[in-house]
Amino acid sequence: GHIRAFFDVDQWIDAIRGYDFVFGSRFHGNMVALQNGVPACVVCHDTRTDDMCEFLGMPHVGLMELDSIAVRDLYDRVACVAPAERHKTLYPQYIAFLKQNGLTPTAAPQLSAAE
């Protein structure tokens, strides 16, 4: 089979690092792939997921835009630079928000995709 279920986050991340490309309707699975330098494309099935992808600059396609799932076509939509570029804008805003609300931020996460 091509489907795997994980109950341990570290095992899930290790498995994703072995992939060349990830796609699917689960936002967080695609996010984990992108955070680990694996190209990914979210197949959006609702406006909430589409809005999150737009906001974060994540590669995505609407389910209704697809006549069929062609992996090569999905891969061609991927621009791994977009999430990293969006992160450069959003992260300072997030840190400022935390500080304004009396919270102490921890070290900045490192993005694996083209920074």
N, C-alpha and C positions, 0 to 999 in steps of 0.2 A: 503494500500500500503506500500511497503518497501522503496519507494523513497521519500526523503524530500529535499526541497530547502530552503536555508537560505539566508536572506538578512541582517542579523545582525551577526557579527563575534562572539560576546559573546554568543548568543543563539546557534550558530553552535558548539562552543567549549563545552558548557554545555551539548549539546546532545551527542557529541562524547564521553565525559567522562562517559556516561551511557552505552556505548557499551563494549562488551567483546573482540571484534575483528573487525578490519576494513580492507577491501581489495577493490581494484579497480584500474582503470587506471589513476586516477587523483593524481598527485604527491603531491600537497599541502594538499589534504584531508588526505592522509596517513601520511604526515609530522605532521599535527596538532594532529592526533591520537597519534603518537609516542611521541610528546612533552608533551602530557598529560597522559602518562603512559599506553596507550591502544595499545596492540600489533597490528601491521599492516603489510600488504604485498602489494606492488605495482605490478600490472599486467602491465608490460611494453609493449606498442604497437609500440614503435619506439626506435631507437638507442640513441636519445637524453635523453629520460627518463631512459633508461638502464644505460647510462653513469653517469647521476646524482646519481642514486641509488648506483652504484658501488663506485663512489667517496665518497659519504656520509656514506657508510656502511649500507644502508637501505635494509631491507628484500625485495626481489623482485623475480619475475619470468617473463620470456618472454612469451608473448601471444602465440607464435608459439610452445612453449614447452608443452602447455596444450592440451590434447585431450578433456577435459571437465573441468568445474570449480567445484572442490570438495572443499568445505570450509575447511574440516578437513586437506586435503593435503596442502592447502595454509597455514593454521595455523601451521602445523608441520615444515614449512620452516622458521618460524619467530625466530630470535635470537635478542631480544631487547637489548642485551648488545652491539652489534656491532655499532649501531648509537652513543651510549654514549661513547664508546671507541674511535670512529673516531672523535667525538667532542673534546675529550681531546687533540688530535693532531692538528686539524684544528683551534680551537679557538685561541690559542696563535699565530699562523701564521696570522690569520685575524687581531688580535689586533696590531701586529707588522706592518702589511701593513697599517692600519689606521694611526698609529703614524708616520710612514715614510712619509705619505702624508699629514701631518699637521692636521689630524682629531683627535678629542678627543672621545675615546670610552666611552659608558655608562656601567653600571653594567652588569656583565656576566649573561646570561639567565641560569636558572636552568632546567636541564632535569629531567623528572619524572621517566623515565625508569632506570633500575639498573645503578647507577653511581659508 
